[in-house]
Amino acid sequence: MSTVISFKQINKLAVPAIISGVAEPILSATDTAIVGNIPVNGTESLAAVGIVGTFLSMLIWILAQTRSAISAIISQYLGAGKLEEVKALPAQAIVFNLGLSLIILVSTVPFIETIFKVLNAKGTVLEYCISYYQIRVWGFPLSLFVFAVFGIFRGLQNTFWPMIVALIGVVVNIGLDFALVYGIKGIVDPMNLEGAAWASLISQIVMAILAFIFLLQKTNVSLRLKRPWHPEMNRFLIMSGNLFIRSIALNITIVMAVREATAIGTDYVAAHTIAMQLWLFSAFFIDGYGSAGNILGGKLLGAKDYANLVRLAKKVTLYGIIVAIILGGTALIKPEILGSVFTKDQNVLIIFAGFFYLVVITLPVNAVAFVGDGLFKGLGETGYLRNVLLTSTFLGFLPMLFISRYFNWGLHGIWIAITVWMLFRSSALILKFQKKYVPLSS
């Protein structure tokens, strides 16, 4: 039986997803803002946080795509009324996720200095990158466990408990940032950049513990590992593999952008870091509606309710665009004040204000791409998402980045290349949905 997807139903999932989604960029932005205001070598510390944050985000988001795979499978089984048939899958997926994260962690730690040199870090910035990373990296497997649990909750049409976990993590991180970076007189000596790293690691430990407790208490999911492998593990691995490749292409864009900014100079990569933090914040904010599309889209596909699937796609895309316009309009009112939250370095602020309008212009285009990504993940269209990112990166972003380098457009050129990248992504998703799913609805 077809049931109309209402604004209230979408927002019941989207609003908690927005809150939990922006937790990650808020954690990064908190580090950025607090570290950028360290009295000694604040700009160098800010640059180090930007470089390390880019690399860690790359690792996390490549592997965290298993969250979308497990969410899509569970929501489709839920929509088809066959949830009992997939109960053994979550524990197997979590074990796979953690095992892979540990392998990658162990294999990257010995080469970390070389990796940061490839990203153009040198001198004081390189030293800060290494000391910051050596602490933060141990939270990597914990983050992936939390994301896997969030994926299970999303598949079960529940974004409330992930929101609670994320909010507590943010509060813990912010409190510890102030206490450990700047110190507490007579109690804790200032730890500067390393204090920010410890604050992030401790908050990740807290979030992992809470996610584990809520999964056991608030769901019927068992974490007892059973053999043999569930039949859906093959589809899970294929979907995850497609999303891994997609995320590698995505992170090539982000890493190449920060590498290009680093090559221009320390002040420039600091300004780019602030812009990227704000871009990511808006992305995760908008992605709340992508999450609603992911969760409800998978369920509607499982129920073969194509008419409501098309209505859902139109609604979540429209809501995402509205949110993007509101965020962009607000940010453009006083960009220099926005930048000053992260640093007091006037050189950095002048550079930031000079190109920030390009970040804002791309937000409505981002909304279409981010919401479409979420919806397509819920539909299991991971192969197409992989191809879209590969095409957008290698035929859109990179050629434009090389053109901008040739003409010496600086940070303006980097953000023009990012805009072209997003135009490729959003256009491809619209065309595919119109061609495949709209005809099914009639």
C-alpha positions in Angstrom: 0.0 0.0 0.0 1.4 3.4 -1.0 1.8 6.0 1.8 2.5 9.7 1.0 5.9 10.8 2.4 5.1 14.0 4.3 7.3 17.0 5.2 7.0 16.0 8.9 8.1 12.4 8.1 11.1 13.6 6.2 12.2 16.1 8.8 11.7 13.5 11.6 14.7 11.7 10.0 16.5 14.7 8.4 16.7 17.0 11.5 18.5 14.5 13.8 20.6 13.4 10.8 21.6 17.1 10.2 22.6 17.4 13.9 24.6 14.2 14.0 26.0 14.9 10.5 27.4 18.3 11.4 29.0 16.9 14.5 32.1 15.8 12.5 32.7 19.2 10.9 32.0 20.9 14.2 34.7 18.7 15.8 37.1 19.7 13.0 36.0 23.3 13.0 36.5 23.5 16.8 40.1 22.2 16.5 40.6 24.7 13.6 39.2 27.7 15.5 41.0 26.9 18.8 44.3 25.9 17.3 44.2 29.0 15.0 44.2 31.2 18.0 47.1 29.6 19.8 49.5 32.5 20.9 52.6 30.8 19.6 52.8 29.6 15.9 49.0 29.7 15.6 49.1 30.0 11.8 51.5 27.0 11.5 49.3 25.0 13.8 46.2 25.9 11.8 48.0 24.7 8.6 49.0 21.5 10.3 45.4 20.8 11.4 44.2 21.4 7.9 46.7 19.0 6.3 46.2 16.3 8.9 42.5 16.8 8.9 42.4 16.3 5.1 44.4 13.1 5.3 42.4 11.6 8.2 39.1 12.6 6.6 40.2 10.8 3.5 40.9 7.6 5.4 37.7 7.8 7.4 35.4 8.6 4.6 36.8 6.0 2.3 36.1 3.3 4.8 33.0 4.9 6.4 31.1 4.2 3.2 30.2 0.8 4.6 27.7 2.7 6.7 25.7 3.5 3.5 26.0 0.0 2.3 24.6 -1.6 5.5 22.0 1.1 5.8 20.7 0.5 2.3 20.5 -3.2 2.7 18.7 -3.1 6.0 16.2 -0.4 4.9 15.4 -2.4 1.7 14.7 -5.5 3.8 12.6 -3.4 6.2 10.5 -2.1 3.3 10.0 -5.6 1.9 8.9 -6.8 5.3 11.9 -9.3 5.6 14.0 -7.7 8.4 14.4 -11.0 10.2 16.3 -12.4 7.2 19.1 -9.9 7.6 19.7 -9.9 11.4 23.1 -11.7 11.2 24.6 -9.1 8.7 25.4 -6.1 11.0 27.9 -8.0 13.3 29.7 -9.4 10.2 29.8 -5.9 8.6 31.2 -4.3 11.8 34.0 -6.9 12.1 34.9 -6.4 8.4 35.0 -2.6 9.0 37.2 -2.8 12.1 39.6 -5.3 10.6 40.1 -3.2 7.5 40.6 0.0 9.5 43.3 -1.7 11.6 45.2 -2.9 8.5 45.2 0.6 7.0 46.2 2.2 10.3 49.2 -0.1 10.8 50.3 0.3 7.1 50.2 4.1 7.1 51.8 5.0 10.4 55.4 4.1 9.4 55.2 6.3 6.3 53.4 9.3 7.7 56.3 11.8 7.4 56.6 10.9 3.7 52.8 11.3 3.2 52.8 14.8 4.7 55.8 15.8 2.6 53.9 14.7 -0.5 51.2 17.1 0.8 53.8 19.9 0.7 54.2 20.2 4.5 57.7 21.2 5.6 59.6 22.8 8.5 57.5 23.7 11.5 54.3 22.7 9.8 55.6 19.2 9.1 56.7 18.7 12.7 53.3 19.8 13.9 51.6 17.5 11.4 53.5 14.5 12.7 52.9 15.2 16.4 49.2 15.9 15.8 48.6 12.8 13.7 50.4 10.4 16.0 47.8 11.1 18.6 44.6 11.5 16.5 45.2 8.4 14.3 44.3 6.0 17.2 40.7 7.3 17.0 40.4 6.1 13.4 39.0 2.6 14.1 36.7 4.0 16.8 35.2 6.5 14.2 34.6 3.6 11.8 32.8 1.6 14.5 30.6 4.5 15.3 29.8 5.1 11.6 28.9 1.4 11.2 26.5 1.6 14.1 25.0 4.8 12.7 24.4 2.9 9.5 22.5 0.2 11.3 20.3 2.7 13.1 19.6 4.5 9.8 18.6 1.3 8.1 16.1 0.8 10.9 14.7 4.3 10.2 16.1 5.8 13.4 18.4 8.9 13.4 17.6 10.0 17.0 20.2 7.9 18.9 23.0 8.7 16.4 22.2 12.3 17.1 22.5 11.8 20.8 25.9 10.1 20.5 27.1 12.9 18.1 26.0 15.7 20.4 27.7 14.2 23.5 30.8 13.8 21.4 30.8 17.4 20.3 30.3 18.7 23.9 33.1 16.5 25.2 35.4 17.5 22.4 34.8 21.3 22.8 35.2 21.2 26.5 38.5 19.2 26.3 39.7 21.5 23.5 39.6 24.6 25.7 41.0 22.7 28.8 43.9 20.9 27.1 44.9 23.4 24.4 44.9 26.6 26.5 45.2 24.8 29.9 43.5 25.4 33.2 45.5 27.5 35.6 47.0 25.5 38.4 45.5 22.2 37.1 46.5 21.5 33.5 49.4 23.1 31.6 48.7 24.3 28.0 49.3 21.5 25.6 48.7 23.6 22.5 48.3 21.5 19.3 48.7 18.2 21.0 45.9 19.1 23.4 43.6 19.4 20.4 44.6 16.0 19.3 44.0 14.4 22.7 40.6 16.2 22.9 39.5 14.6 19.6 40.7 11.1 20.6 39.0 11.1 24.0 35.7 12.3 22.4 35.9 9.5 19.8 36.4 7.0 22.7 33.3 8.3 24.4 31.2 8.2 21.2 32.3 4.6 20.5 31.2 3.5 24.0 27.9 5.2 23.8 27.2 3.8 20.3 27.9 0.3 21.5 25.5 0.7 24.5 22.7 2.2 22.5 22.9 -0.4 19.8 22.5 -3.1 22.4 19.8 -1.3 24.4 17.7 0.4 21.6 17.7 -2.3 18.9 17.2 -6.0 18.5 20.5 -6.3 16.6 22.9 -8.9 17.9 26.6 -8.3 17.8 27.3 -12.0 18.2 29.3 -13.1 15.1 27.8 -16.1 13.4 29.0 -18.3 10.6 28.6 -18.8 7.7 28.7 -15.4 6.1 25.3 -14.0 5.4 24.3 -14.2 1.7 24.0 -10.4 1.5 27.7 -10.0 2.5 28.6 -10.3 -1.2 26.3 -7.4 -2.1 27.6 -5.5 1.0 31.2 -6.0 -0.2 30.5 -5.0 -3.8 28.6 -1.9 -2.7 31.3 -1.0 -0.2 34.0 -1.6 -2.8 32.2 0.8 -5.2 31.9 3.4 -2.5 35.6 2.9 -1.5 36.6 3.7 -5.1 34.2 6.6 -5.2 35.6 8.0 -2.0 39.2 7.7 -3.3 38.2 9.8 -6.2 36.4 12.3 -3.9 39.4 12.5 -1.7 41.8 13.0 -4.6 39.9 16.2 -5.2 40.2 17.3 -1.6 43.8 16.3 -1.2 44.9 17.9 -4.5 43.1 21.1 -3.5 44.9 21.3 -0.1 48.2 20.3 -1.8 47.8 23.2 -4.3 46.9 25.6 -1.6 49.9 24.5 0.5 52.2 25.1 -2.5 51.1 28.7 -2.7 52.0 29.4 0.9 51.3 28.9 4.6 48.8 31.8 4.8 47.0 30.5 1.7 46.6 27.0 3.0 45.4 28.4 6.3 42.7 30.5 4.5 41.8 27.4 2.3 41.5 25.3 5.5 38.9 27.8 7.0 37.0 27.8 3.7 37.0 24.0 3.5 35.8 23.7 7.1 32.8 25.9 6.3 32.2 24.1 3.0 32.2 20.7 4.9 29.9 22.2 7.6 27.4 23.2 4.9 27.8 19.8 3.2 26.9 17.8 6.3 24.1 20.2 7.1 22.6 19.8 3.6 23.3 16.0 3.8 20.7 15.6 6.5 18.1 15.6 3.7 20.4 13.2 1.7 20.2 10.9 4.8 16.4 11.1 4.8 16.4 10.3 1.1 18.8 7.4 1.8 16.7 6.0 4.6 13.2 6.4 3.0 14.4 5.8 -0.5 15.8 2.3 0.4 12.5 1.5 2.2 10.4 2.6 -0.8 12.5 0.7 -3.2 12.1 -2.4 -1.1 8.3 -1.9 -1.1 8.4 -1.1 -4.9 6.6 2.2 -4.3 8.1 4.1 -7.2 5.5 6.9 -7.2 6.4 8.0 -3.7 10.1 7.4 -4.5 9.9 10.1 -7.2 7.9 12.4 -4.9 10.5 11.9 -2.1 13.4 12.7 -4.5 11.8 16.0 -5.5 11.0 17.0 -1.9 14.3 16.3 -0.3 16.2 18.0 -3.2 14.0 21.1 -2.8 14.5 21.2 1.0 18.3 20.7 0.5 18.5 23.7 -2.0 16.5 25.9 0.4 18.9 25.1 3.3 21.9 25.8 1.0 20.5 29.2 0.0 19.8 30.1 3.7 23.3 29.0 4.7 25.0 30.8 1.8 23.1 34.0 2.3 23.9 34.1 6.0 27.6 33.5 5.4 27.9 36.3 2.8 26.6 38.9 5.2 29.9 39.2 7.1 32.5 36.8 5.8 35.4 38.5 7.6 33.7 38.0 11.0 33.1 34.4 10.1 36.8 34.0 9.2 37.9 35.7 12.5 36.3 32.8 14.5 39.2 30.6 13.2 42.1 33.0 13.2 43.1 36.6 14.1 45.9 36.6 11.4 44.9 39.6 9.2 46.8 38.3 6.2 44.9 35.0 6.3 41.6 36.9 6.8 42.2 39.1 3.8 43.0 36.1 1.6 39.9 34.3 2.9 37.5 37.2 2.3 38.9 37.5 -1.3 37.6 34.2 -2.6 34.9 33.1 -0.1 32.1 34.1 -2.4 33.1 31.2 -4.7 32.5 28.8 -1.8 29.0 30.3 -1.3 28.0 30.3 -5.0 28.4 26.5 -5.3 26.2 25.6 -2.3 22.9 25.2 -4.2 24.7 23.0 -6.7 26.2 21.0 -3.8 22.7 20.5 -2.4 21.5 18.7 -5.5 24.7 16.5 -5.5 24.7 15.7 -1.8 21.0 14.9 -1.6 21.3 12.8 -4.8 24.2 10.9 -3.4 22.2 10.0 -0.3 19.2 8.9 -2.3 21.3 6.8 -4.7 23.1 5.1 -1.9 19.7 4.1 -0.4 18.7 2.7 -3.8 21.9 0.7 -4.0 23.2 2.5 -7.1 26.8 2.4 -5.8 28.3 1.5 -9.2 26.8 4.6 -10.8 28.0 6.8 -7.9 31.5 5.4 -8.4 31.5 6.2 -12.1 30.1 9.7 -11.5 32.9 10.6 -9.0 35.6 9.2 -11.3 34.3 11.2 -14.2 33.8 14.3 -12.2 37.3 14.2 -10.7 39.3 13.2 -13.8 37.4 15.0 -16.5 36.1 18.0 -14.4 38.1 18.9 -11.4 41.7 18.0 -12.3 41.7 19.5 -15.8 40.3 22.8 -14.4 42.8 22.7 -11.5 45.7 22.4 -14.0 44.2 25.2 -16.1 44.0 27.4 -13.0 47.6 26.6 -12.1 48.7 27.5 -15.7 47.0 30.9 -15.5 48.1 31.4 -11.8 44.6 31.9 -10.5 45.6 30.8 -7.0 42.9 30.0 -4.5 40.2 31.3 -6.9 41.3 28.7 -9.4 41.1 25.9 -6.8 37.5 26.8 -5.9 36.5 27.3 -9.5 37.7 23.7 -10.1 35.7 22.5 -7.1 32.6 24.2 -8.5 33.1 22.5 -11.9 33.4 19.2 -10.0 30.1 19.7 -8.2 28.3 20.7 -11.5 29.5 17.4 -13.1 28.2 15.4 -10.1 24.8 17.0 -9.7 24.0 16.9 -13.5 24.8 13.2 -13.8 22.6 12.3 -10.9 19.6 14.2 -12.2 19.9 12.6 -15.6 20.1 9.1 -14.2 17.1 9.5 -11.9 15.0 11.0 -14.7 15.9 8.2 -17.1 15.5 5.2 -14.7 13.1 5.9 -11.9 10.7 8.5 -13.2 9.3 6.1 -15.9 8.8 3.4 -13.2 6.5 5.8 -11.2 4.0 5.9 -14.0 
